[in-house]
Amino acid sequence: MIYVHWIIITFYIATVVLAMIAVLMDNRQPAKTVAWVMVLCFIPVIGIIVYFFFGQNFRKERFISQRSLDELTKRSMLEFAEQRNLHLPEKGRQLMHLFANQSMALPFKDNDVEIYTEGSDFFLALLHAIGSARHHIHIDTYIIDDDALGMLVSDALIDKVRQGVEVRLIYDDVGCWNVRDKFFNRMKREGVEVRPFIPVRFPALTGKVNYRNHRKLCIIDGETGFIGGMNIAMRYIKGVKGRPWRDTHMRITGGVVYSLQRAFLIDWYFVDRTLLSDPRYYPENTHVKENNCLAQIVTSSPIQPWPDIMQGYVRILLEAKHYVYMESPYFLPTEPILFAIRTAALSGVDVRLMIPMHGDAKLVEWACKSYLGEIVEAGAKVFLYKAGFNHSKLMVSDDHLCTCGSTNIDFRSFENNFECNIFFYDEDMALRIKAIYLRDEQNCVDIEEIRDFTHRSFLLRLWESIVRLLSPLL
């Protein structure tokens, strides 16, 4: 018996040592490396379990070959090369180059955009677009619930398959853990091609439970695209716990739909190992009049060499001359984002952050408050949205640049999730997003006016600081 115990202890020590070597070889930020080494050393058993689930770094792994990536990219690159009268404005040009150089995120002109700030409006538009599909429907979503709305969408997809339309659906396995298998099996039986994103099955893929596909994309016939913050579930229409739901989603036609298609097809190769590069997925853009509404689809993930969207946010904050307005349901910023916000605010830039007055997770709310104090001290303004739960993810700066998508201002979105945002380099779009922000601000209260925040007790602030240590996992 003692011999068995020694074998177990030896195996455990060897596992911890190997994990520590892996952490050191990742060459992460020193603070992160030290934190993980301390967890592995001083929290027996639990430490190695937490590392196994949440600590492994996949950024240097290649889940898709360069040859396959080139094959999936060549159509959108060809269309980019053929854009006539393409003018890249001086403002934002370096940001465009940043995204293009890192992950071949190319800017496309000639785009028309419809913005939805209510779930009912977005889902009516989505169902109408699905109903008008002639060749293919591609959906990439974090959640598709088996509620009334999910069933309505699934029925619409099944109906299109019966009409001979190709339908592909990617859902996140963890995001849909509470969705019954029979919901997806019904669609599969009817011919919808359904794939889970990184299914978590113990023990083989448990280490990837922390890396989720948070994107919300839809492409119809390669001509119409949808992107934003809304998943497919009734709460995006009815709200939660009696509180209305506020969100932002977009319907796009024009050149940038090529990039949306590319983003989906790369994800499809990731889950199905099937290369879809037929020209039919990139039809000629004839539905939008020529304009110079420039847009870029930017993806970010833990397997890309760089955290693209986070770097973009940092650059926007540090280059802003007048203002940066942001909305996010969660605020657990990485150190580069926190540094950029403080630097911009201290430089005299009007930095405003809007978050919900009441979050949907108490731990996140506690951790968030410890960061809010830092940016308020630097001169940033924080507004708490009180008219419901604000799940919107947007940013606008200096009346010429804005972005919207699935990315929250938190560790999970910037470092762990597969995310997708659209960036616009266009005055009209920036003013439209700015107007949405200012309208939302009318339903807010300035955090400095709330006594419960400005006069928090020492014990509460201590607790918030303790919970803040969990920020990368929340």
N, C-alpha and C positions, 0 to 999 in steps of 0.2 A: 504493500500500500504506500509506504514511504517512497519507494522507487517511482511509482506512478505520479505522486505529488511532485517529485523533483523533475520528472519529464514535463509535466504541465508548466511548472515554474520556468524551466529552461526555455520551453517553447514560447511562453509569454514574453520573457525578457528579450529573446531573439526577435520576436515580432515588433516590440517597442523600439529596439535598436534599429531595425530595418526601416521602420516608419520615421524615426528621427533622421536617418540618413537621407530618406526621400525628401523630407522637409528641407533639409540643408541644401540638397542638390537642386531644389526648385529655384533657389536664389530669389526668394520673395523679399519683400521689405523686411529689414531686420526686426522690426517690432512684431510683425506677424510670425516670423520664424521663431523668435524667442517665446512668443505666446504659445505656439503649438508645441514646442519642446517642453515648456513648463507643464502644459496639459498632459502630455504623454508621460512625463516623469512623476508628477505629483498627484495625479488622479488615477489611481489604479483601476484597471478594467474599463471603467466608464470612459477614461481618456482615450483609449485605443478604439473604443466603439464610436465615440464622437468623431475621431479622426477618420475612421473607416467610412462613415456616412457623409461627413461634411468637409473633411480637410484635404482630400486628394485634389491635385491640380492637373487638369487635363488640357491646359492652354497649349502645351508643346506637342500634344498628340495630333496626328493627322488622320481624321476620320474620312477624308475625301481626297483622292489623289489630285495632283495639279493637272494631270491630263483630263480627268473627268470634269474638273472645275472649268478648264478652258473650253471644253466641249459645251458645257451648259451656259457659258458666257458669250460665245462667239456671235450668236444672233443679236443680243442686245448691244454688243460692241459694234457690230456692223451698222445697226440703226443709228448708233451714236455718231459714227464716222460720216453718215449720210445726212446729218442734220444741216440744212442750209441756213445761212444767216444766223448761225449760233453766236451769240455775244455773251461772254462771261463778264459780268460787272466787276469793277475793281473791288467794291465792297463784297466780301465773302469769297473772293477768288482763292485765297490761301486755304480757307476751310474746305472748299470744293476739291482743291488739290490734295489736301490731307486725306479726305475720304477716298478719293480716286486712287491715290498711291498705296493706301493700306489694303483695300479690299475690292478694287475695281468698281467702286460705287460711282457711276458716271452721272453727270447732270444732264437732264433732258428738258427741252423747252416745249412750248405748245401744249399747256396743260389747263384743263378746266376742273374746278374743284367745287363740290357742294359739301358744306359742313353741317353735321348733325350734333346737336347738344342735348337731344332727348332720345332715349332708347326707342320709343314708339316710332319716331320718324325714321331712324336708321333701319330698323328691322322691316318696316314697310318697303323702304328702298331696296334692301337686300333681297327680300322675297320677290319683288318686282323684277330685279335683275336676274335672279335665278330662273324665274318663269320665262324670261326672254332669251335665255341661253340657247345657242344653236349648235355649238361644237363641244365646249368643255366648261366645267366648273371646278375651280381649285380653291379649297378652303383650308386654312392653317389657323387653328385656334387653341388657346390654352384650355378652355372649358366649353363643352357643349353638353348641357344638362338634359336629363331625360324628363323634363317638365313639359308644360303645354307648349312653350315656345320651341324647345328642342324637338318635340314631336312634329310640330308644324314645319320646321326647317327640314327635318329628315324626310317627311312625306313629300315635300317639294323636290328634294334631291332624288328620291326614288322615282317620282313621276318623270323627271327629266331623263333618268336612265332608261325608262320604258320608251321614251321618245328617241333614243339612240344617242343621247348626249353623254360624253365621258364625264364622270364625276369622281373626284379624288378628295379625300378628307384626311387631314392629319390632326389628331388631338393629343394633348399631353396626358401621359399615363397617370402622373401624380395629380394633375389638375382635375382629372375625371375619376379619381379613386372611388367616389361615392356614386358613380353612374353604373347602373346594372349592365352586365355583359350582353343581355338580350337586346338592349337598345342598339348596340353596335352590330350585333349578329344579324338583326333584322335588315339593316342597311346592306350588310355584306351579301346576304342571301338574294337581295334584289338587284345586285350588281354594282353597288357603290363600292369603290375601292377605298377601304378604311384602314388606316395605319396608326398605331399608337407611337408616340415619340418617346424613345428610350424607356421601354417598359421595365419596371422595377420588379424583378423576381429574385427572391432571396435564394442563394447568396450571390449569384453571378454578377448582377448589375447593381447591387445595393449601394456601392460606392458612388454611383451616379445619381442617387436620389436628389442631390442638391442642385443638379444641373437640368433646368427645365425649359421647355419651349413656351415662352410667354407671348409669342407673336400672335397678332390677330389680323390675318390677311384673307382677302378673297379676290379672285381674278375670274372674270367672266369673259370667255371667248378671246382672251388676250387684249380686249378693248376697254373693259371697265374694271377698275380696281377699288377695293375698300381697304382702309387702314385706320387704326386708332386704338382706343382703349377698351372697347366693348367685346366681351365674350358672348356666347349664345346661351342665355339663361334668363328666366323671367325677372330676376331681381334687377336686371338692367332696364326694365320697364316699370316694375312696381315698387322698386326700392327694397330696403331691408328694415325690419323692426319698426315699421311705421314711418321711416325716414325716406324721402324721395332720393332717387339716384341721379347724380349729375355726372355726365361723361362727355367725351368728344370723340367723334369718328368722322371719317371723310370718304366721299365717293369721288373718284378721280377718273377722268378720261384724258388721253393724250400720251405723249411720248414716254412719260415716266412709268406707265403701266408695263413697259418692257422690263424695267428693273424689278417691279413687283413680281412679274412672272419668273424672272431669274431667281429671285429669293425663294419663291415657292418650289421651283424645280430642283434647286440645290437641297432644300429640306426633303423633297420627295426622294431624291437619290440617297440621302442620309438614312431614310427609314425603309426604302424599298430596293435600293441598289439597282434602280432602273434609270437609264439615261433617256430623258425626254427632250430631244433637241429638234424636233420636226419644225419646219418653218411655219406650220399652221398655228403654233403656239405664239408666234410673233407676227400677227397680221399687219398689213400696212395701215398706218394711222391716217384715216381720212375723215374722222368725225369731229376734229377740233380745228378751228381756224388758227392760222399762224399767229402766235403771240410769243412773248418772251418771258412767260411765267416759268422760271427755271425751278426744277425740283430734283432732288436726289433721294433715292431710297438707300438708307444706311442700316446694315445689320450689325449686330454685335453678339458675340458668344464666347464661352470659355475655351473654345478650340481655335479661335482666331489668334494670330500672334499679338494683336494689340486690342485694348478695350476701346474700339472705335467711337462709340457714342459718348462715352465718358470723356474722351479726349476732345470731342467736338464741343461738349458743354463747357469744358474748361476754357477752350479757346474763345468761345462766344463771351463768356464772363470776363475774361481778361482783355478782350478787344473792345468791349462795349464803351461807348463814349457818353451816352446819356442815360439809358435805362435797360434793365433786364427784368421781365416779369415772368414768373414761373408758377405752374400749378402741378401739384403732385399729391397723391393720396397718402404717401409715406415720405418721411424725411429722415433717412439714416445715411448721411452722405459719407462717401469715401474721403480720405484725407485730401487728395487733389481737388475735389469739388468744394470741400469746406474751405480750403486755402483760397481758391479762386473767388468764392463768394465774399469772404472777408476782405480780400485784396480789392475787389471791385467796389465794395461798399465804402471802404476806407479811402478809396480814390475819388469819392464823390459821385459815383454812379448810383442812380436810383434803382436799387435792387429790392425786389418785392417777391416774397414767397407766399403762396396760398396753399393751405392744407385743411383737411376737415377739422371742425371743432371737436368732433367725437369720431375716433377711428373705429375700425372693426376688429382690432386686436389690442388688448390692454397693455401687453408687454411692449408692443411697438410704440404705443402712445407714450409710455413712460420713457423709453429710450430716446424717443424723438425730442422730448422737452429738454434733455441735456444739451442737444445740439442747437436748439433754437436760441438758448441764452447766449451762445457764442456769436451767432450772426447778428443778433439784436445789438449786442455790445459794440459790434463793428459798424453799426449804422444801417444794416438791412432792416426792412420792414417785413413783419410776419402777420398775415391775415388768416383768421380762422373762419372757414365757411360754415355757416350755421343753418343753411336752408336744406340740409340733408347730407348725404355722404357724397363728397366730391371725389370721384375716381379719375378725373381728367388728368392727362399728362401732356402738358404743353409748355412752350417757352417762346417768347418774342423779344426781340432786341432792336432798338434804334430805328424802328419803322422800315426796316429793309430785310430782316431775317427772322424766320420763325420755324418751329418744328412741332410735330405732334406724332404720337405713336403709342407704343406699349411700354416705354421705359419710365420707371419710377426713379426718383432721386434717392436711391438706396443701394447698399452693397449688393443685394441680390440681383438687381437689374444690371448694374454696371459690371459685375464680375462673374456672376454665376449663371444668369439666364441667357437664353437665346432670345434676343429682342430685335425689334424693327421699328425705325422711325422714318418719317419723311421730312426732309429739310427743304424749305422754300427760300429762294433768293429773289424776292419780289415784293415791291412796296404794297401793292393791293392786298396780297395775302397777309403780309405782316399787320396791316391796319385792321383786317378782318379778325385776326386772332387777338390783336390788342383790344378790339372792341368787346370780344367775348370775355377776355380777362377783366376788363373794367366793369362790365355788367355783373360778372360774378362777385367782384369786390364790393358791390352794393349790398350783397347778402352776407357780408363778413363783419367781423369785429377785429380791431387792432389788438394784437396780443398784449401790448403794453398797457391797454386799458382794463385788462382782466386782473383783478387783485389776486385771484387764486394762482396766477402764474408769477407775478412780480413779488409776492410775499410767501413763496413756498417755504415750508419749514426745512430746517437742516436735515432732518431724517428723511424727508421726502426727496430732497435733492441728492442725498447719499444713495437712496434706493435707485433713483433714476441713473446715477452714475454707474452703479453696479450692473443694472440691466443693460446699460450701454455697451458693456463688454460683450454682450451677445449679439450686437448689431449685425455682424457678418452672417449670422444664422437665422435672423428674423425675416 
